[in-house]
Amino acid sequence: MDQQTWHNKISNTQQLGDIETSVLDNGAGRGTRIAWINTGSGLRFKVVIDRAMDIADAFYNEHSLAWLSHSGVSKAEALSDKGIEWLRTFGGGLVVTCGLSHVGGPEKDEFGERGIHGQISNTPAEIVSIIQPDLLSGNMEMSISGVIRESQALGNRLELRRTISATLGKSTIRIQDEVINRGNTEAPHMLLYHCNLGWPLVDEGSKIVWNGPWKSRDGNPDKLFAEGNDFHTCPAPLDEHQGSGEEAAFIDIEADKSGFCNCGIDNQKIGIILNLKFRKKELPCLTNWLHYGKGEYVVGLEPGTNPPIGQSRARRQNELILLAPGESRKYELEIQVLNKKA
């Protein structure tokens, strides 16, 4: 942001942007803590503090970026980790965190029982810091940091330390995560960023951008993810995606020379590109989820430590991360919005 355009002309940084915390007071999310982050660039988004600091609504100028489910933001449910109960609290949104120890469908084995995508997105954060931009000192950075714990007595203790940051005048979201095993025994670890993109960013003709070899998820009808199909172009809503109809592909996404991967949505009609950027060594797997139902029209781009195959299968395939006591893993995800008409 060019200082010359605002220097000596404003008295409060909020005229440009900042972080504003609040509490929802109505509906299913009543009592839920949130933080609105306005970057002053046209990009603004809602961090749901009581849902693992996930990101719900997100807008660029007048355009919505994220898909929101029928339920929207609801209270965290501490015991929603059995079967398909996770779907009752799945509000969609720009980023939903899946894990920290299981990513995939419900399962049960000798190591325990696990519901869809784990418990972490139904866990409130303890906020440890909020840093606001300070124009007088020249600091254009803002951030909110918190700790989210997935733990139980006499069991595993995983801790997610999350910082979400942005720069005043830039349309970029940065998520920096560290997962730490605070327990005294080895702990399984899986992590996936369930990024849910919706209309008008996702629309007929929008391009889904990623590169790399792929395979259709087991059990797919393969009407979209089949060799020779143009599954990179979004179609009109599909009758076969009514209800639970969907498809997904697992991609071994290509990295550039610096080790970074990029994927996203390119909508030429509204002139917006949304790009996800992450390190291949941290998040080697990308899942592309497609659910083009009428009134429920969404594209999921989901970087992860594993595809959503579940802890049990990952263990059998020797692909499950096991964190020793005190061991940690760090992850970074950058979400950038580019205005092609600017």
Helices and strands as residue ranges (DSSP letters): G 3-5, G 13-15, E 19-23, G 27-29, E 33-38, E 43-48, E 54-60, E 63-64, G 85-89, E 96-100, E 107-109, E 112-114, G 120-122, E 126-131, E 141-151, E 157-167, E 172-181, E 187-197, E 207-209, E 214-216, G 239-241, E 247-251, E 260-267, E 272-279, E 285-293, E 296-304, H 311-316, E 321-323, E 328-339
